[in-house]
Amino acid sequence: MKKIAFLTGTRADFGKIKEVIKLLLKKKFHVKIFVTGMHLDKKFGYTYNEIKKSFSEKILFKFNNYVKNNELDLTISKTIVGFSKFLKKNSPDLVIIHGDRSEALAGAISASFNKLLVAHIEGGELSGNIDEHIRHSISKLSHIHFVSNSIAKKRLIKMGEINSKIFTCGSPDIDIMLSNNLPTISEAKKRYNINFSSFLILLYHPETQNIKKIEQDTKNLVKALINTKKKFIVIYPNNDFGYKEIINTYKKYFKKNINFKIISSIRFEYFLTFLKNAKMIVGNSSAGVREAPIYGIPSLNLGKRQMNRAKSDSIFNSKFSQKEIILNINNNSSKRFRISKIFGKGDSAIKIIKILQNDKVWKTSKQKYLNII
């Protein structure tokens, strides 16, 4: 049976690959998971413990890739060193990478340079941050592509990827979103000690290409949210450079305000329950432009981090103007929208497994070439 290695560096990408890993294990594939990045950082909830609840430690490999100030180039280089050792020890037949994070790029570089097959989940998508550069770089290092929709597939074909190696599967996290196994809202509130009857979610990450404005933009944001008089579940940002300014601003303005509940990290299934029951999600997380529309929940997207990522009637865009933020929240936070199906119907993991069970995909050439005439 084939050996497959996964790499996960954040709570978000783990949520995307979790169902795929579960099904692979059921089908008796040999799976190993390289765990790094935010998962091993106590400031962000040490989410390695959440991974342990889902999978045996026998298939997990921990590697701390922390570098001072979370500089992307140094993070990538350190991750390459750790992942290369992992690959040489485990000799997988395939490495599956998700998304657009620096750890994912490191994984793709290391795997391809070790002459291993690389599969990329959610290539061919757009965003407005350094993440887009990373995503497309991973796609060019990958041999097999599991994309969310036909639009992403067309982009990869334009980038010179081979049509027969691009499979439209949807996003694997939709499988969890649409399942009947999510915790109830009562269970979620009890687990995280939240007593709000109604609430919005704030999930705001650093814009790495606009680093000089992070502190001021965050101040404008939090002051606007305070002025709405609404209740918010506030989730820590990811660990991109600039996260300290965001967290420090949260603590300064929210810590003694009963309308705000600050949480370092929320388990993916519980986050989905909160999202499903929220009045709105505010910030610049991909959850606002990908997951929120699946539930018909309005999202207020700030800045350029998710620029061009996805369009929906439920997504409202705003600059970091207090007046504009307040107006958008007051006008749109009680609306509900038609459910989006652009990223799949909840059967993505099954589709990916069927492809991996086909002998033909394992004959994919490791030598890549541009398929452009």
N, C-alpha and C positions, 0 to 999 in steps of 0.2 A: 504494500500500500504506500502511496506517495506521502512524502514528508513536506509539510507546509509550515512556514514561519510567518508570524505576524509581528509588527512593531506598533506599539502604542505609547504616545507621550502625553496625551491629555484626556480628561474626562470625556470630551466631545468625541474624539475619534474612537475611543473604546466603545461608546454607545453605538457607533456606526458598524463596528466589526463584530460585536458581541454575538449576534444571532447567527452570523456566518460561521463563527468558530464553534458554536454549539451544534449546528447541523453537521459540520465536518467531523466532529468527534462522534456523533451518532452514526455516521457513515463509516466509522473506523479509519479515518485518515489519521496520520500521526501529526499532531499539532504542537508547536512551541510558540510561546509568546514572550517577546522581548519588551520589558516594561521599563520606561525611563521618563525623563522630563518631569512634568507637574505631579505625576503619580507618586513621586518619592519626596515631595516637598511638604513639610508639615504645615507651612503657611497656607497651603491650598487643600488642606484636609487629608493629606497622605492617602490618596485614593487607591494606592496599591491594595489596601485592606478591602476595598470594594471589589477589586478584581479577584482577590482570594475567595470571596464569597461566591463567585460565579464559577471559578475553575480551580482545579487542584494545583497546589504549589509545585507539583512535580513537572508541570509543563510551563512554569513561569521562570523567567530569568531577569533579575533586577540589575540595572546599571544606572548609576547616578551620573548624569551628564551636566551637572550644574557648573556654570562658569559665572564669574562676577559680572553683574549688570545684565546678565542674560543676553550677551551680544550674540547675534545670530551666526556669524561666521565661526566664532569659537565654539558655540554650541554644536554646530554641524560637524566641525572637525573632531571634537571630543566624542560625539555620538558615533562617528565613523569608526573610530578606534575600538570602541566597545562592541559595536555591532559586527565588525569584521571578525573579532575573536569568537563571538557567538556563532557566526556562520561557519567558521572553520571547525568549531567543535561539533556542531549539529548537522552540517551538510544537508540542508533542505533541498528539495526538488523545485520548490517555488517559494518566493517571498511575496507576500501580499501587503501592499502599502495603501494607506488611505489618505486622501485629501491634499493639504497644502502647508503642513507645518514643517519647521526646520528639521525636526527629527525624521520626518517622512522622507525628506530629500536626502538626508544622510543615509537612510536605509536603502534608498534606491541606488545611490552612488556606490555604496559598499557592495550591494548584491550584484549589480551589473558588472563591477570591476572584478568580482569573484566568479564571473561567468555563470551566474545563476539566472533562471527565469524570474522576471518581475511582473507582477500584476498590480494594476493601479485602480482603485475604486474612486469614482467621482472625478475623473479627469475631464478636460474639455469645458470646464465652467469658468465663469468670469467673476472677478471681484475688483476692489479698488485699492488694494494694499500690496505690499511686498509678497503677500500670500499668492497672488496671481502669478508672479514670476516663478515662485517655487512650484506651484501646481503644474505649470506647463513644462518646467524642467523635469519634473518627475515623469510626466507623460512621455517625454522624449527618451527617458532612460528605461521605460517599461515596454514589455513585449505583448502584454495582454491587457485589455481595458474593460472594466465593468462600469459603464456610464449610466447616468441617471435618466437621460432622455435622448430623443433623436437630435435635438439641437446640439447637445454636447458631442454626440457622435459626428455630426457634420463638421464641427470645429476641429476635431482630431483628424478627420480625413483631410481637411485643408492644411493641417500641420504636417501632413505626409505620413500619417499612421495607416496601417493596412486595414482595409474595411473588414476583412474576415476575422480580424483579431480584436474587433471592437464589438462588445455585447451590451445591448441596452437592457438593463436589469432593474432600474430604479435605485433608490437609496435604501440601504439595509436598515437604517433607523426607522423608516416608515413601518417596517414589520412590527417593531415594538410599539410604535405610536398607535397603530390600529388594532393591537391585540386586546384581548379581554383580560389580560393578566396584570394590568397596571394597578398600583395601590389606589384605594379610594382617597378622596380629598381629606376625609377625617383621619385616615391613617397617616397621610403625608403631613398634615398639620401637627398631629401628635408627635411624630418622629422628630420634627424640627422646631417644636415648641412655638407654633404660630397660632395666634388667636384672632386673626383678622377674619371678619365675615366676608369681605370682598377685598381685592387687592390687585395691584399691578406688579410686574416684575421689572427690575432694573438689571441689565446684564450688558456692561459697557467695557470694551477692551481698548488698550492703547492703539492709536494710529501711529505705527512705527515710522511712517514717512512724514509725519507732522508732529514730531516729538516736542518741539519747542512750545506748542500751544496746549499740550495735554493738561497741565495744571489749571490754566485759565478756563479751558473748555469744560473741565470737570467741575470747577466752581460754578460756572454758569448753569450747568446741568443740575447740580444738586440744589442750588438755590431755587431754580424753577420748580423742581419736584416738591420742595418744601412748601412753596407758595400754592400748589394745587390743593393742599390739605388732604390729599389722598394717601392711602396706605400702600407701602411698597415692600416686597421681598427683594432684598438687595444681595446679589451674588457676586463674589469676588471676580475680578477679571482674570484672563489667562496671564501667564508669566512673561509675556513680551516686555521688552525694555520700556519702562514708563509706568509699569503697574504700581510701583510704590507710591507715586504721586496720586493715583486714583484711590488706592486704599487709604492713604493718609487723609485725603479729603473726605472720604466717607466717614472715617472715625471722628473727624473734627466736627462735621455738621450733623451726622445721623445718630451718633452713639447714645445721646440722651433724648432723642426724639422718639416718642412711642409710636409714631406712624411708620417707622422704618425698622425692619428686621434684617440685620446683616448676617450672611451665612458664607463661610469660606468655600464650601462645595456642597452640591446636592447630588445624590445618586441619580443616575440618568432616568430611571423609571419614575422616581419621585418628582424630578424636575418636569417630566412630561405631564404628570398629574397636575402640578401647579400651573403649568402653561395652559393646559386644557381648560382650567377653571379661572384663569386670570382675565381681568378686564382688558389688559393690553400688556405687551412687552415693549420696554423702552431701552434703547442703547444702540449698539452696532454689532451685535453678535449674529452669526449666521442663523441662529435659532429664530431670529426675528423675520428673516426673509425666506427661510426654508421650512422650518417646522411649524411656525405660527400659522401660515396659510393653510396647512393641512387640517388644522382645527377650526379655521375660520376666525382666528383671533387677530384683532388689529395689532399692528406693530408700528412704533415710531422709530425710524431708522435715522441715526445721527451721523453727520459727517460723510466721509468718502470711503470708509473701510469696506463697505459692502456695495460700493458703486457698481452698477451693471450686473450684479449677481443674479437677481431675479426680479420679476415685475408681477404685481398682484394688486387688485383693488384694495386689499387689506393692509398694504404697506404705504405708510406716509413718511415722506422724507423731510428732514429739517436741518437747518444750520444750528449752531450752538447759541442761538438767541433765546434768552429767557422768555421773552414775549411769544415767540414762535412755538417754543416747546409747550408752554402752558396752553396756548390756543389749540394746538393739535391734540393734547391730552384731553382737554375739556370737551372738544367737539367730537372726538372719535373713540374714546375709551369704552363706551358702552355699546358700540356697534358690533354686529356679528356678520360674517361674510360667507359667501359660497365656498365650500371646501375645495381646495386646490388638489389636483391629482398629477401635477406636472412632474413630480419626483417619484411616482410609482404608486402601486395599489396595495402594498403590504406583502408582496411575495418575492421580494428581491433576493433574500438569502437562498430560497429554494431555487431560483433561476441560476444563481452563481454556482451552487452545488451541482446542478445538472450539467453545467458547462465543464466543471472540473472532473466530473465522472466520465466525460467523453475522452477516449484515448487520443483523439485528434488534436486536442488543445495541448497535450503534453509533447507533441512533435513540433511545436512552435520553434522556429529557428532563433538561436540566441544572437545571431548576427543581424543587426537592424540596418535598414536602409530607408531612404526617403521614397515614398510611393507617390512621387509627383512627376507628371509628364509635362 
